[in-house]
């Protein structure tokens, strides 16, 4: 059962682009502040975050890097979130580092677009009971008309999405796990 729900948030984002013959560079920063409400006590707690990002595009290649920080001012050092209809816990404070590379293949043949990518991220939890989580996603996406398909090889350590106990939490089993992910969607 999720004990907290969001009760308002304000976002601010700034980005700057520089285009030149060799490609395009974007640098940006963002931040937010808000509250979460404990559903039983109706008490509000702060929720804050900040991030800086960098993206460079040259031809069919794109490289991205990001640092982010978040904090939920809740007791206990962790908070439950939900995705794909399943709850999971994360450290109530953490730093998230991300590095991505993508190559958009030139259009040819049956598909409208194919992009291959590698996305690496780590969430470094802060506070009691926290730990580091890692995830790497290597794959390609395929677009054709209204359909969009991902075929990914997902590897992770101490990461909820790949069988770990949560995100940014201390856990005794630090082994890497891997799975094949195929996601087919139709967008109307």
Order of alpha helices (4+ residues) and beta strands (2+ residues): beta-beta-beta-beta-beta-beta-beta-beta-beta-beta-beta-beta
